[in-house]
Amino acid sequence: MSNPEKPDGGTSTRKQPVDAGDAIQGSRLSPRDRGLALLDQLLGPEHARAARETWLALAPDFERYVVEFLSAQVWDRPHLELRVRSLCTISALSALGHHHALEVNVGIALNNGATREDIIEVLLHMAAYAGFPACWEGLTIADRVFKERGVT
């Protein structure tokens, strides 16, 4: 049975933006505006603003890359809901040992509807593919984020 509230009749698994009247993906917004809107959704408006200010101070081109490429062209692609993209990102970052980005993305995953159990399971899965130290480090970082957010 189709869902009349979804443009595709309810068959898409892509999570729609929380605060936007229209879906960000597929909208007629410029890549920059799409990226800014999605970044606000992923991080929350205050954290997104603070992150962008930091990136602008470090290297304005980096801020542009994150907003116009990473947010608008990678995260805003169709077919995978944001929760799934977050879990994929957590697995890659844990495997690569990018701890700061992993911490940020555990928070993003929670914002995107991933549960504590989802995140832990992805990190446990990484033990077989990225090694036990990567799993352990990832679990430690995730636990810190869970405690900061009161996730039990």
Secondary structure, 3 states (H helix, E strand, C coil): CCCCCCCCCCCCCCCCCCCCCCCCCCCCCCHHHHHHHHHHHHHCHHHHHHHHHHHHHHCHHHHHHHHHHHHHHHHCCCCCCHHHHHHHHHHHHHHHCCHHHHHHHHHHHHHCCCCHHHHHHHHHHHHHHHCHHHHHHHHHHHHHHHHHHCCC
